[in-house]
Amino acid sequence: MSDQNVRNAGFTPSGITGGSLASSLMSHEARASGGGVPSGGPTSTLQEMGARGTTHSSGYTSSGISGGSRASDTMSKEATAHGGGVPRGGTTSTVQSISMGGKGGRR
């Protein structure tokens, strides 16, 4: 289900779907970073997983983040970098929300 939610949001094997949540997120992230989408950010992470269908196997599941997974590692690094908490709108929270069907990922 998490892989389908990511595709429904517009992160697909053929790229980001125009007019989708994915394109809106990409546009917002590019403006915030001065014109480009940073590697490792929400857009690039979701697009990689949407293209490969690896959201669930990366540990972002419809029931939460799997221990010992890539998602768990990302969450730990992000929390450490932000003084112990995962920031709202960061990579972990955005990817997890969409993989669970939030932010427009469920149809």
C-alpha positions as CSV (number, residue, x, y, z in Angstrom):
1,M,0.0,0.0,0.0
2,S,2.8,2.5,0.8
3,D,4.3,2.2,-2.7
4,Q,0.9,2.8,-4.3
5,N,0.3,5.9,-2.0
6,V,3.6,7.4,-3.2
7,R,2.6,6.8,-6.9
8,N,-0.8,8.3,-6.2
9,A,0.9,11.4,-4.9
10,G,2.6,11.7,-8.3
11,F,6.0,10.1,-7.8
12,T,6.0,7.5,-10.6
13,P,8.5,5.4,-12.6
14,S,8.2,7.8,-15.5
15,G,8.8,10.9,-13.3
16,I,6.8,13.4,-11.4
17,T,3.3,13.9,-12.6
18,G,2.4,17.4,-13.5
19,G,-0.3,19.1,-11.4
20,S,0.2,16.5,-8.6
21,L,1.2,16.8,-5.0
22,A,4.6,15.7,-6.1
23,S,5.0,18.6,-8.5
24,S,3.8,21.0,-5.9
25,L,6.3,19.6,-3.3
26,M,9.1,19.8,-5.9
27,S,8.3,23.4,-6.8
28,H,8.1,24.4,-3.1
29,E,11.3,22.7,-2.3
30,A,13.2,24.2,-5.3
31,R,12.1,27.7,-4.4
32,A,13.1,27.2,-0.8
33,S,16.6,26.0,-1.8
34,G,17.3,28.7,-4.4
35,G,16.2,26.8,-7.5
36,G,17.2,23.2,-7.2
37,V,15.9,20.2,-5.4
38,P,18.5,18.9,-2.9
39,S,19.7,15.4,-2.9
40,G,18.3,13.5,0.1
41,G,15.4,15.9,0.6
42,P,11.7,14.8,0.5
43,T,11.2,15.2,-3.3
44,S,14.3,13.3,-4.3
45,T,13.7,10.6,-1.7
46,L,10.1,10.1,-2.7
47,Q,10.9,10.2,-6.5
48,E,13.6,7.5,-6.0
49,M,11.2,5.3,-4.1
50,G,8.3,6.0,-6.5
51,A,10.4,5.1,-9.5
52,R,11.7,1.9,-8.0
53,G,8.7,0.9,-6.0
54,T,10.8,0.6,-2.8
55,T,8.9,2.7,-0.3
56,H,7.8,-0.3,1.8
57,S,11.1,-2.2,1.5
58,S,13.0,1.0,2.6
59,G,11.0,0.9,5.9
60,Y,8.4,3.5,5.2
61,T,5.3,1.4,5.7
62,S,1.6,2.1,6.0
63,S,1.8,1.2,9.7
64,G,4.9,3.3,10.5
65,I,8.7,3.2,10.2
66,S,10.3,-0.3,10.4
67,G,13.2,-0.7,12.9
68,G,16.6,-1.3,11.5
69,S,15.6,0.0,8.0
70,R,16.8,2.8,5.8
71,A,13.8,4.9,7.0
72,S,14.9,4.3,10.6
73,D,18.4,5.4,9.8
74,T,17.2,8.5,8.0
75,M,14.9,9.3,11.0
76,S,17.8,8.9,13.5
77,K,20.2,11.1,11.5
78,E,17.5,13.8,11.0
79,A,16.6,13.8,14.7
80,T,20.2,14.0,15.7
81,A,20.8,17.0,13.4
82,H,17.8,18.8,14.9
83,G,18.5,18.3,18.6
84,G,16.5,15.1,19.1
85,G,13.3,15.7,17.2
86,V,12.2,15.0,13.6
87,P,11.2,18.4,12.1
88,R,7.8,18.9,10.6
89,G,8.1,19.0,6.8
90,G,11.5,17.3,6.8
91,T,12.4,14.2,4.8
92,T,11.3,11.6,7.4
93,S,7.9,13.2,8.2
94,T,7.0,14.0,4.6
95,V,8.0,10.6,3.2
96,Q,6.2,8.7,6.1
97,S,3.1,10.9,5.8
98,I,2.7,10.2,2.0
99,S,3.5,6.5,2.3
100,M,0.7,6.2,4.9
101,G,-1.7,8.0,2.5
102,G,-1.5,11.4,4.0
103,K,-0.9,14.7,2.1
104,G,-2.9,13.4,-0.8
105,G,-1.2,10.1,-1.2
106,R,-4.3,7.9,-0.8
107,R,-7.0,7.7,-3.4
